[in-house]
């Protein structure tokens, strides 16, 4: 945080993260209150999530090409218009089709602030020891936002007005996002920037590689873990006549993740991240066995501590590897695709596990993250050499590549 410019963009991103975390539940409460239908509310919210997942990486591609400030400002203005339209349409009793279109537009224009912030940390700290603690800070900030955001959305919608949660979410994203965009000094250099002599400062870069596919699979598995646990913990609590404890139980796991992120970020590690990732995934897979053995709510609370403690380190190492193995011109896209992969895993697993626990009981829902994490751990064990080699080659290329000013000086005769 003492890195010049770091505190400014990190603090600017914090309210926007909370706004993004509020958006889904805010839309559910708004649309249901005005239409009386959870089906319509779920449809509009689902379209919001799908558009965010699919369009977000395309917006990130433009940011890599033209720079964050030039793309983010108009995107936020479009998001403000889409959220306003959604609120107005809902409050005026509009038909379902316009509500769906507004939800789609709102999701397509919401920026993935976490990915943009991670790209800025990489631009400031690439190749330095402070990068891993910076990603730990990012993970903890996201955890805190998704603890606070949904609760705030429900509070605003139930205590003030059904539209209050959605309106506040949009205001936080747009207001904080514009401040974030205005901080140009820490923004990554655009891939298409032209320097003296008319040459591009950076090449196009490769996005789709085997290593990136492995890291996307890790983020899908993490999404499956999150989505499955949300449904399974709620179903378990309801089956044991303690439905009100579901939020507390899930909060125990989140608190363990926050604490583990704090501890992990302060540790100094010599093992390369490509070798740490399969170890952490194996630990997370083994820890996911414990909830299947619980017979009461208090036992489940204890059983969720170890899986929670494995989440933050897994996210941190995954982010570190994305930063290390990907070409610089596509880094924002890579972070955004990783977020989208996690969101897709959440959406798919929540729907699948919901049907599973209805038919076979709450305990069976805990088997889904266990299977996903076990398969992904096996994949990373087989890919650890390639991931480590890519990390080493990228670091070496960065360390020994002369600067453009140095290249120019060596070619220009001294006068």
Residue pairs with C-beta under 8 A, 6 or more apart in sequence:
1 7
1 10
1 137
3 124
3 125
3 130
5 124
5 183
5 185
5 186
6 120
6 121
6 124
6 134
6 186
8 183
8 186
9 117
9 120
9 180
9 183
9 186
10 117
10 137
10 141
12 176
12 179
12 180
12 183
13 113
13 114
13 116
13 117
13 141
13 176
13 180
14 141
14 145
14 176
15 172
15 175
15 176
16 111
16 113
16 172
16 173
16 176
16 177
16 180
17 113
17 114
17 141
17 142
17 145
17 149
18 145
18 148
18 149
18 152
18 172
19 149
19 168
19 169
19 170
19 171
19 172
19 173
19 176
20 110
20 112
20 113
20 114
20 145
20 149
20 169
20 173
21 145
21 146
21 148
21 149
21 150
22 149
22 150
22 152
22 153
22 165
22 168
22 169
22 172
23 48
23 106
23 110
23 153
23 166
23 169
23 170
23 173
24 45
24 48
24 49
24 150
24 153
25 149
25 150
25 153
25 154
25 157
25 165
26 153
26 156
26 157
26 165
26 166
26 168
26 169
27 41
27 44
27 45
27 48
27 86
27 103
27 106
27 166
28 38
28 41
28 42
28 45
29 41
29 153
29 154
29 157
29 158
29 162
29 165
29 166
30 41
30 86
30 87
30 90
30 157
30 162
30 163
30 165
30 166
31 37
31 40
31 41
31 44
31 45
31 90
31 99
32 38
32 40
32 41
32 162
33 157
33 162
34 90
34 91
34 93
34 162
35 41
35 90
35 96
35 99
40 96
40 99
43 96
43 100
43 103
44 86
44 99
44 100
44 102
44 103
45 103
46 347
47 100
47 103
47 104
47 107
48 103
48 104
48 106
48 107
48 110
49 107
49 343
49 347
50 104
50 107
50 347
51 103
51 104
51 105
51 106
51 107
51 108
52 107
52 108
52 110
52 112
52 340
52 343
53 340
53 343
53 344
53 347
54 340
55 107
55 108
55 109
56 110
56 111
56 112
56 115
56 336
56 339
56 340
57 333
57 336
57 337
57 340
59 71
59 75
59 111
59 336
60 112
60 115
60 116
60 332
60 333
60 335
60 336
60 337
61 330
61 332
61 333
62 71
63 71
63 72
63 116
63 332
64 188
64 190
64 191
64 205
64 329
64 330
64 331
64 332
64 333
65 190
65 191
65 192
66 190
66 192
67 187
67 188
67 189
67 190
67 193
68 116
68 119
68 120
68 181
68 187
68 188
68 332
69 181
69 182
69 184
69 187
70 190
72 111
72 116
72 177
72 180
72 181
73 178
73 181
75 109
75 111
76 109
76 111
76 173
76 174
76 177
76 178
76 181
77 174
78 105
78 109
79 106
79 109
79 110
79 111
79 170
79 173
79 174
79 177
80 170
80 174
81 105
82 102
82 105
82 106
82 108
82 109
83 106
83 166
83 167
83 169
83 170
83 174
84 170
85 102
85 105
86 99
86 102
86 103
86 105
86 106
86 166
87 163
87 166
87 167
89 98
89 99
89 102
90 99
90 163
91 163
106 170
110 173
111 173
111 177
112 335
112 336
112 339
112 340
113 173
113 176
113 177
113 180
114 138
114 141
114 142
114 335
114 339
115 332
115 335
115 336
115 338
115 339
116 180
116 332
116 335
117 138
117 180
118 135
118 138
118 319
118 323
118 335
119 188
119 331
119 332
119 335
120 186
120 187
120 188
121 131
121 134
121 135
121 138
122 131
122 188
122 323
122 331
123 186
123 187
123 188
123 189
124 186
125 131
125 134
126 323
126 328
126 398
127 395
127 398
127 399
129 268
131 320
131 323
132 265
132 269
132 316
132 320
133 265
133 266
135 265
135 316
135 319
135 320
135 323
136 261
136 262
136 264
136 265
136 266
136 312
136 316
137 265
138 319
139 257
139 261
139 312
139 315
139 316
139 319
140 258
140 261
140 262
140 265
140 312
143 254
143 257
143 258
143 261
143 312
144 258
146 254
147 251
147 254
149 169
152 165
152 168
153 165
153 166
153 168
153 169
154 165
155 165
156 164
156 165
156 168
157 163
157 164
157 165
157 166
188 328
188 331
188 332
189 201
189 202
190 201
191 200
191 201
191 202
191 203
191 204
191 205
191 328
191 329
191 330
192 200
192 201
193 200
193 201
193 202
194 200
194 201
195 201
195 404
196 408
201 404
202 328
202 329
203 327
203 329
204 329
204 330
205 326
205 327
205 328
205 329
205 330
206 327
206 330
207 326
207 327
207 330
207 333
207 334
207 337
209 325
210 383
210 386
211 321
211 325
211 383
211 386
211 387
211 390
212 322
212 325
212 326
212 334
212 337
214 379
214 380
214 383
214 386
214 387
215 318
215 321
215 322
215 325
215 338
216 337
216 338
216 341
217 341
217 376
217 379
218 277
218 281
218 314
218 318
218 376
218 380
219 318
219 338
219 339
219 341
219 342
219 345
220 341
220 342
220 344
220 345
220 372
220 376
221 281
221 345
221 369
221 372
221 373
221 375
221 376
222 311
222 314
222 315
222 318
222 342
222 345
223 341
223 342
223 343
223 344
223 345
223 346
223 347
223 348
223 349
224 345
224 346
224 348
224 349
224 368
224 369
224 372
224 373
225 284
225 288
225 307
225 311
225 345
225 349
225 369
225 372
225 373
226 342
226 345
226 346
226 349
227 345
227 346
227 347
227 348
227 349
227 350
227 353
228 349
228 350
228 353
228 365
228 366
228 368
228 369
228 372
229 250
229 253
229 291
229 304
229 307
229 366
229 369
230 250
230 346
230 350
231 349
231 350
231 353
231 354
231 357
231 365
232 291
232 353
232 357
232 362
232 365
232 366
232 368
233 246
233 249
233 250
233 253
233 291
233 300
233 304
234 243
234 246
234 250
235 357
235 362
235 365
236 246
236 249
236 291
236 294
236 297
236 300
236 362
236 363
236 365
237 243
237 244
237 245
237 246
237 249
237 297
237 300
238 246
238 362
239 361
239 362
240 296
240 297
242 297
245 297
248 301
249 297
249 300
249 301
249 304
250 304
252 301
252 304
252 305
252 308
253 304
253 305
253 307
253 308
253 311
254 308
255 308
256 304
256 305
256 306
256 307
256 308
256 309
256 311
257 308
257 309
257 311
257 312
258 312
259 309
260 308
260 309
260 310
260 311
260 312
260 313
261 312
261 313
261 315
261 316
264 312
264 313
264 316
265 316
269 276
272 388
272 391
272 392
273 317
273 320
273 321
273 324
273 387
273 388
273 391
274 321
274 383
274 384
274 385
274 386
274 387
274 388
274 389
274 390
274 391
275 384
275 388
276 313
276 317
277 314
277 317
277 318
277 321
277 380
277 384
277 387
278 377
278 380
278 381
278 384
280 310
280 313
280 314
280 317
281 314
281 373
281 376
281 377
281 380
282 377
282 381
283 310
284 307
284 310
284 311
284 314
284 373
284 377
285 370
285 373
285 374
285 377
287 306
287 307
287 309
287 310
288 307
288 366
288 369
288 370
288 373
289 370
290 303
290 304
290 306
290 307
291 300
291 303
291 304
291 307
291 366
292 363
292 366
292 367
292 370
293 299
293 303
294 300
294 302
294 303
307 369
318 338
319 335
319 338
321 387
321 391
322 331
322 334
322 335
322 338
323 331
324 390
324 391
324 394
324 395
325 387
325 390
325 391
325 394
326 334
345 372
349 368
349 369
349 372
352 368
353 365
353 368
356 364
356 365
356 368
357 364
357 365
380 387
402 410
